[in-house]
């Protein structure tokens, strides 16, 4: 059985307030792969969005129909420097 979450608007669960459902794509995962089904996608044959990534490394991507729509990457540290366009 896949882990599954139902997300709804407000504090009480109500079918009218349900926004989407999220489930793991498989039971055993080394990297996170979640499938997101919007409220109108009741047959759940294909997800509306997929979230893939390695959240321990703070990296992840959101896909809509195999197209990358958002990406989160760990903030990379830069060498200490200060630059300003401020004129005194």
DALIN-V852962 format. One line per field, one symbol per residue. ss: DSSP state (H for helix, E for strand, L for the rest). burial: 1 if it has 16 or more other ideal C-beta (glycine too) atoms within 10 Angstrom, else 0. Layout:
BEGIN
ss->???
burial->???
END
This chain:
BEGIN
ss->LLLEEEEELLLLLLHHHEEEEEEELLLLLLLEEEEEEELLLLLLLLLLEEEEEEHHHLEEEEEELLEEEEEELLLLLLLLLLLLLLLL
burial->0000000100000000000111110000000001111010000000111110100000010110000000000000000000000000
END
